[in-house]
């Protein structure tokens, strides 16, 4: 069992664009200290200028440094990376062999819900609780601590977990049992991706017709076609062709493949979902590894003949 002192330590693994500001917000609480870790030392180094560095915020040189934490957060790109941290592998032991019984792990990344349920069972056999707590919102929301956080704990999240989440999120939604939050997050990301694809296709036709693109964006803003892309991506990143919306295309493609597996596992026929996922897989072959999700439009614009052959 953990001592009362250990309840004042929270671990955070994964200091990407979203994870870094989330960890900083978490360290603003006077109720615990935050230990951070990332496989990229430069990511950890970015926190050295934080006013709490060395006081409420400090580095963990390895996973073993989390042994005394009451809770550990992972904010990682996918299940394969998350599972390597949780279960271990060639790089060494995972948290399953390091954390004592009674510890809670919060998976805040966009993991595969089937893997989340499987790993929750393995951790649970060691007395470690896994809760899926994926987030929705931009880097701006991560910076301000106003993310939406989905919680797959079957209503059993402790007051301690709730307190942790409320330093990073403004809206907390109980989605049901373990795995449900990751399922809803991936379904949400599909709906976003489908909206991005629809806006991109409509804009391409608009441009081909020589119509006023700014006027079209205004029409979408106040009409039934309004969606997240029209609100936050079209004017800001697609029309000016800056394509830096803050969400990596490779992650969107990963989410679409995850939701396709979810669809297949539940024997649902969803033609638009399957087409969107297939187009994303094809687009990734033609975009740079660092491409932003908004470059879905650029792929459509530059590969009309290729797409015609794929969809005919």
Buried (B, 14 or more C-beta within 10 A) or exposed (E): EBEEEBBBBBBBBBBBBBBBBBBBBBBBBEEBBBBBBBBEEEBBEEBEEBEBBEEBBBBBEEBEBBBBBBBBBBBBBBBEBBBBBBBBEEEEEBBBEBBBEEBBBBBBBBBBBBBBBBBBEBBEEEEBBBBBBBBBBBBEBBBBBBBBBBBBBEEEBBEBBEEBBBBBBEEBEBBBBBBBBBBBBBBBBBBBBBBBBBBBEBBBEBBEEEEEBEEBBEBBEEEEBEBBBBEBBBBEBBBEEEBEBBBBBBBBBBBBBBBBBBBEEEEEEBEEBBBBBBBBEBBBEEBEEEBBBBBBBBBBBEBEEBBEEEEE
